[in-house]
Amino acid sequence: MRGNRQPAVRATVTDAQTSFRALSRHRRTKLARAAHTTLVKADQWGRGDATPPEVATALERALKAPAKGAPKK
C-alpha cells in the first residue's frame, strides 16, 4: 500500500519550465534546436524529469534570448 503515511514524490518545476510547457510544439522545437538538443529531452526538462545540466542551462538560456522575427509596427 503506497503512500499511506507519506505523499508521493513530485518533481518541482521552475517558472522557466512552466513557461516552456505553455509554448506551442513548433516554438518548443525551435528552442530545442537552438539549445542543441532534441524535443524529447527538452520536453522531459519541461516536465521536471531528470536531464543533464548542460541541457537545462542551454534551454534556460534559449528561453531568455529575445525571439527573432519581424519588427513590431
N, C-alpha and C positions, 0 to 999 in steps of 0.2 A: 504494500500500500504506500504509494509515493505521496509525499507532501503532507503527511498527517500533522507534523509539527512545524515544518519549515516551508516557506514559499518556494516555488520553482525559481531556478536561476534565470534571470532575464538579462539580456545584453543592454547596456546603456548606450544610447546613441547621442552624438553631439548635434548641435544646431546645423553644422555643415552637412552631416549625414542626412538629417531630416530634409534639408533643402534639396539635396541631391536626389532623394527619393521622390520629391514632388515634381521633378523635371520630366519632360517627355522622353520617350525612348531615343528619339533622334538626338536630342541635346545631350543625354547621358552618353550616347555613343561617341559624340564629338569630344566630350570631356575625357572619356576613357582613352580615346586615341591621342589626345593632347598629353595625357599622363603616361603614355607608352604602356598601356595595359589593355586587357580585354574587358568587354562589357560584363562578362560573368564575374570577374574579380571586382570590378567597380560596384556592381550590384551587391555583392557579398559585403563589401565595405559599407555600403549604404544601409544594409540591414543590421550592421553591428557584428557581423561574423568575423572570425579571425582572418586577417590579411597581413601580408608583410608590411612592415613600417614604411618601406620605400613607396609602396603603392598608396598608402594612406596619405603621406605627405605630398605626393605628386597630385593626387586628386584634390586635396585641400587647396593646393597652390593653383590648380586649374579652375576651381570654383571661384577663387578670389580674383582671378585675372579678368579684366574687362572683356566683354564679348565683342568680337569683331563683327562689323556689319555696316549697313548703310547708315550714314549720319542722320541724326534726327532733324526734321524740318521745323 
